[in-house]
Amino acid sequence: MTIEQLKAKFIEKYGDGEISGYFSPGRVNLIGEHTDYNGGFVFPCALSFGIYCLIRTTDRKTVRFASLDMPFEAEVNVEDLNKAIGREWVNYPIGVFAQFMKKGLTFDKGADLLFYGDVPTGAGLSSSAALEVVTGVMLNETYGFGIDRIELAKMGQKAEHEFALVNCGIMDQFVSAMGMKDHAVFLNCDTLAYDLVPVKLDGVKIVISNTNSPHKLDSGKYNERVAECHAAVAAIQPFQQINALGEISWEDFLIVEEKIENETVRRRARHVVSEIQRTEEAVKALRGGDLVKFGVLMNGSHDSLRDDYEVTGFELDTMVEEGRKIEGVIGTRMTGGGFGGCTVSLVKEEAIDTFIGQVGKNYEAKTGLKPLFYVAEIGDGGKRLF
């Protein structure tokens, strides 16, 4: 949908008048999965598709919420913009309003809001973070609050914790706010120190494969993994003083690994600590132009997520297995929280048609689901469009 078409939809909904428009991207994580809430490294990039928000301020003391993607609509008094509404999608933007209110900031004008997304929901490409960040960027500029982008990312994360009840890490909101075209974000999720790393893929493309098996972070499995990681830290602490798994090296972990008596908790920790090391090695490989090594590390990441962290499942594993059969695939892995969603692959340009054709055919035959494929472009973080 074009910007002009979005404007027309807004006018059709709310009438004539001045409109402003904002956009924040979804993201794909190249490597570094389930490390963010453990204080480790991640390596995501912003995508060229995401969530749009059109706004017009009004003299009313209410905010109206509508979406071109979701049927539910709401009108909320400005003083009630810190109260959830059931389990509806509006809790994501309302949760962001609530974070501004926690800072003592008030909304002296009401507003009409219209949201639209071209990032597939339920695909693990972080449509929720894009929704939170576009709301934060839009409110910050419209009401002149002057909050910096990193703080806006943190506010989006808190909105997800408190209003969607998902104990997510900071990665998704951070890259949606801070991403840059043709760069990936090498982020230390403990300190929030970050580096924008050029992604130079001569003759290679990033291909996202949507299993069309929707991932559900709020199913409880995600929060269960968070709790298991906390249990691993508690088991290690008598032998090495750490507050998060991101604080222990792979070498030191091997020394204390057997001190974690619960075998499941031990495997969860093994994934996290090894994944942090893989991510650091992958960034070095990309900086050095060694895409073959980067691909090997991507493959190792998926295997660890499958065997030790157990967040893949039949559909994601099938997509990866079929992808690895195609000549010209450098590396492929699940991306996002897991339990469905997408894989990300590095594919030589001459192999893309074969990849989409063969993987799609074989995946559908084995799962009964028809996948979707996107040749990804790396875009900018949240911004005003007009």
C-alpha positions in Angstrom: 0.0 0.0 0.0 1.4 3.4 -1.0 1.6 6.4 1.3 -1.1 8.2 -0.7 -3.4 5.2 -0.3 -2.8 5.2 3.4 -3.6 8.9 3.6 -6.9 8.2 1.7 -7.8 5.4 4.2 -7.1 7.8 7.1 -9.4 10.5 5.6 -12.0 7.9 4.8 -11.9 6.9 8.5 -11.5 10.3 10.3 -12.3 13.0 7.7 -10.2 15.8 6.2 -7.4 17.6 7.9 -3.6 17.7 8.4 -2.0 14.2 8.8 1.5 13.1 9.9 3.0 9.7 9.1 5.6 7.6 10.8 7.2 4.2 10.1 9.3 1.7 12.2 10.7 -1.5 10.8 10.5 -5.2 11.6 13.7 -7.0 12.0 15.5 -10.2 11.2 18.2 -11.5 13.5 21.2 -12.8 11.5 22.6 -14.6 14.6 22.4 -14.4 18.4 19.1 -15.9 19.4 17.7 -15.9 23.0 20.8 -14.2 24.1 19.3 -10.7 24.5 17.5 -11.2 27.8 20.7 -13.0 29.1 22.8 -9.9 28.6 24.6 -11.3 25.6 25.3 -10.2 22.0 22.9 -10.1 19.1 23.3 -9.2 15.5 20.0 -8.1 13.9 19.2 -5.7 11.0 16.1 -3.6 10.4 14.0 -4.6 7.4 12.4 -2.4 4.7 8.9 -3.5 5.8 7.3 -2.7 9.2 4.5 -0.7 10.8 3.1 2.6 9.7 1.2 5.0 11.9 -0.8 8.0 10.7 -1.8 10.6 13.3 -3.9 13.8 13.6 -4.1 15.6 16.9 -7.5 16.8 18.0 -9.1 19.1 20.6 -10.9 16.1 22.1 -9.5 14.5 25.3 -9.6 11.1 23.8 -7.3 9.0 21.5 -8.9 6.8 18.8 -7.1 3.7 17.7 -7.8 1.8 14.4 -5.9 -0.5 12.2 -6.2 -1.7 8.6 -5.0 -5.1 9.8 -7.1 -5.7 12.9 -10.9 -5.3 13.3 -10.9 -4.1 17.0 -11.1 -0.3 17.5 -11.0 1.7 20.7 -11.5 5.3 21.9 -9.7 6.0 25.2 -9.7 9.1 27.5 -6.2 10.6 27.7 -6.1 10.0 31.5 -6.8 6.2 30.9 -4.0 5.6 28.4 -2.2 3.5 31.0 -4.9 0.8 31.3 -4.9 -2.4 29.2 -8.0 -3.4 27.2 -8.5 -7.1 27.5 -6.0 -9.0 25.2 -6.5 -6.7 22.2 -3.8 -5.4 19.8 -4.3 -1.8 21.1 -2.4 -2.8 24.3 0.9 -2.5 22.4 0.5 1.2 21.6 -1.4 1.9 24.8 1.5 0.3 26.7 3.8 2.9 25.1 1.5 5.8 26.1 1.7 4.4 29.6 5.5 4.6 29.6 5.3 8.3 28.8 2.8 8.8 31.6 5.1 7.0 34.0 7.6 9.7 33.3 5.1 12.3 34.4 4.4 13.4 30.8 0.9 14.2 29.8 -1.1 14.4 26.6 -2.7 17.8 26.4 -4.4 16.9 23.1 -6.2 13.9 21.9 -5.5 12.2 18.6 -6.8 9.9 15.8 -4.4 7.1 15.0 -4.5 4.6 12.1 -2.0 1.8 12.0 -1.0 -0.4 9.0 1.6 -3.1 8.8 3.4 -4.8 5.9 5.5 -6.9 8.2 3.8 -10.4 8.5 2.3 -10.8 12.0 3.1 -14.0 13.8 6.2 -14.6 11.6 8.8 -13.8 14.2 9.9 -10.6 12.4 9.0 -8.5 15.3 5.8 -6.8 14.3 5.1 -6.1 17.9 8.3 -4.2 18.5 7.8 -2.2 15.3 4.3 -1.3 16.6 5.7 -0.2 19.9 8.6 1.8 18.4 6.5 3.6 15.8 4.1 4.6 18.6 7.0 5.9 20.7 8.7 7.8 17.8 5.3 9.3 16.8 4.3 10.4 20.3 7.8 11.8 21.0 7.8 14.0 18.0 4.1 14.9 17.9 4.0 16.0 21.6 7.6 17.3 21.7 8.8 15.2 24.6 12.5 15.1 23.5 13.3 11.5 24.6 16.3 9.9 22.9 16.0 6.8 20.7 17.6 4.3 23.1 15.2 5.3 25.8 12.3 5.0 23.4 13.5 1.4 22.7 13.5 0.7 26.4 10.0 2.1 26.8 8.8 -0.2 24.0 10.3 -3.2 25.8 8.6 -2.2 29.1 5.3 -1.9 27.2 5.7 -5.5 26.0 6.6 -6.7 29.5 3.7 -4.9 31.2 0.9 -4.9 28.6 1.6 -8.0 26.4 3.1 -10.0 29.4 6.1 -11.2 27.4 9.4 -10.9 29.1 11.3 -10.0 25.9 14.8 -8.7 25.7 15.8 -5.4 24.3 16.9 -6.5 20.8 13.7 -6.1 18.8 12.9 -2.6 20.0 16.5 -1.5 19.8 17.0 -2.4 16.2 13.6 -1.0 15.2 14.6 2.3 16.7 18.3 2.4 15.8 18.7 0.4 12.6 20.5 1.8 9.5 20.1 0.9 5.8 22.6 -1.7 4.7 24.0 -2.2 8.2 23.4 -4.8 11.0 23.5 -3.8 14.7 26.1 -5.6 16.8 24.5 -5.0 20.2 25.7 -5.8 23.7 22.3 -6.3 25.4 23.8 -5.8 28.9 25.4 -2.4 28.4 23.5 -1.4 25.2 26.9 -0.5 23.6 26.4 -1.1 19.9 28.2 -0.9 16.5 26.6 -0.5 13.1 28.4 -3.1 10.9 28.2 -2.8 7.1 26.6 -5.8 5.5 28.4 -6.4 2.3 27.0 -9.5 0.6 28.5 -9.5 -2.9 26.4 -11.9 -5.0 24.5 -13.1 -1.9 21.1 -12.2 -0.6 19.3 -12.5 2.7 16.2 -14.7 2.2 13.5 -14.9 4.8 11.3 -18.0 4.7 8.0 -17.8 6.5 6.9 -21.3 7.7 3.3 -20.0 8.0 3.3 -21.8 11.3 2.6 -18.7 13.5 4.9 -18.2 16.4 3.4 -17.4 19.8 5.7 -15.8 22.3 2.9 -15.4 24.8 2.2 -19.1 24.8 4.3 -19.4 28.0 7.2 -21.2 26.4 9.2 -18.0 26.0 8.7 -17.0 29.6 9.6 -20.6 30.6 13.0 -20.3 28.8 13.6 -17.0 30.6 13.0 -18.7 34.0 15.3 -21.6 33.1 18.1 -19.2 32.3 17.6 -17.5 35.7 17.8 -21.0 37.3 21.1 -21.6 35.5 22.5 -18.4 36.8 21.5 -19.3 40.3 23.1 -22.8 40.0 26.4 -21.2 38.7 26.6 -18.4 41.3 28.1 -20.5 44.1 31.1 -21.2 41.9 31.4 -18.1 39.8 29.8 -14.7 40.6 27.6 -13.8 37.7 24.2 -12.0 37.4 23.4 -13.2 33.8 24.6 -15.9 31.5 26.1 -13.2 29.2 28.8 -12.6 31.9 30.5 -16.1 31.6 32.8 -17.1 28.9 32.5 -20.4 27.0 35.7 -21.6 28.6 34.6 -20.8 32.1 31.2 -22.3 31.4 32.7 -25.7 30.5 34.4 -25.7 34.0 31.1 -25.2 35.9 28.7 -26.8 33.5 28.3 -30.0 35.5 27.4 -27.9 38.6 24.0 -27.3 37.0 22.2 -30.4 38.3 19.0 -30.0 36.3 19.9 -31.4 32.8 17.3 -29.3 31.0 18.5 -26.1 32.6 22.1 -27.1 31.8 21.3 -27.4 28.1 19.5 -24.0 28.1 22.6 -22.4 29.5 24.9 -24.3 27.1 22.9 -22.8 24.2 23.1 -19.2 25.5 26.8 -19.2 26.3 27.8 -20.9 23.1 25.5 -18.7 21.0 27.1 -15.5 22.4 30.5 -16.9 21.3 29.1 -17.8 17.9 27.7 -14.3 17.5 31.1 -12.6 18.3 32.8 -14.9 15.8 30.2 -14.3 13.1 30.6 -10.5 13.3 34.4 -10.9 13.0 33.8 -13.2 10.0 31.5 -10.7 8.3 34.0 -7.8 8.9 36.7 -10.0 7.3 34.5 -10.9 4.3 34.4 -14.6 5.3 30.8 -15.5 4.5 31.5 -19.2 4.5 32.4 -19.1 8.1 29.4 -16.8 8.8 27.2 -19.5 7.3 28.8 -22.3 9.3 28.1 -20.3 12.5 24.4 -19.7 11.4 24.0 -23.5 10.9 25.5 -24.1 14.4 23.1 -21.6 15.9 20.1 -23.4 14.5 21.4 -26.8 15.7 21.9 -25.4 19.2 18.4 -23.8 19.2 17.0 -27.2 18.1 18.9 -29.5 20.5 19.7 -27.5 23.6 17.1 -24.7 23.7 14.3 -26.6 22.0 12.5 -23.7 20.5 12.4 -24.8 16.8 9.8 -27.5 16.1 8.9 -29.5 13.1 8.2 -26.7 10.7 11.3 -24.6 11.3 13.5 -27.7 11.3 12.0 -28.9 8.0 12.6 -25.5 6.4 16.2 -25.5 7.6 16.8 -29.1 6.5 15.4 -28.5 3.0 17.4 -25.3 2.7 20.6 -27.0 3.5 20.1 -29.4 0.5 20.3 -26.5 -2.0 23.6 -25.8 -3.5 24.4 -22.1 -3.1 22.9 -21.8 0.4 25.7 -20.5 2.6 23.9 -20.8 5.9 20.3 -21.1 7.3 18.7 -20.9 10.7 15.6 -20.1 12.5 15.2 -16.5 13.5 13.2 -14.8 16.2 11.7 -16.3 19.3 10.9 -19.7 17.6 8.0 -22.0 18.1 7.1 -21.2 14.4 7.8 -18.1 12.4 10.7 -17.7 10.0 14.1 -18.9 9.0 16.9 -16.6 7.6 19.3 -17.8 5.0 22.3 -16.5 3.0 21.7 -17.6 -0.5 23.8 -17.0 -3.6 21.9 -14.9 -6.1 22.0 -17.5 -8.8 20.4 -20.1 -6.4 17.5 -18.0 -5.2 14.9 -19.2 -7.7 15.9 -22.8 -7.0 15.8 -22.2 -3.3 12.3 -20.8 -3.4 11.0 -23.4 -5.8 12.5 -26.5 -4.3 12.4 -25.6 -0.6 8.8 -24.4 -1.0 7.7 -27.6 -2.8 9.4 -30.0 -0.3 8.4 -28.0 2.8 4.7 -28.0 1.7 4.8 -31.7 0.9 6.1 -32.5 4.4 4.1 -30.0 6.5 1.0 -29.3 4.5 1.7 -25.6 4.9 2.4 -23.2 2.0 5.5 -21.1 2.9 6.2 -17.5 1.8 9.6 -16.2 0.9 11.0 -12.6 1.0 14.3 -11.5 -0.4 15.1 -9.0 2.3 16.4 -5.4 2.0 18.1 -3.8 5.1 16.3 -0.6 5.9 16.4 2.3 8.4 15.1 2.5 11.9 11.9 4.4 13.0 11.4 7.7 11.3 8.9 10.4 10.3 7.7 9.9 6.7 5.7 13.2 6.2 
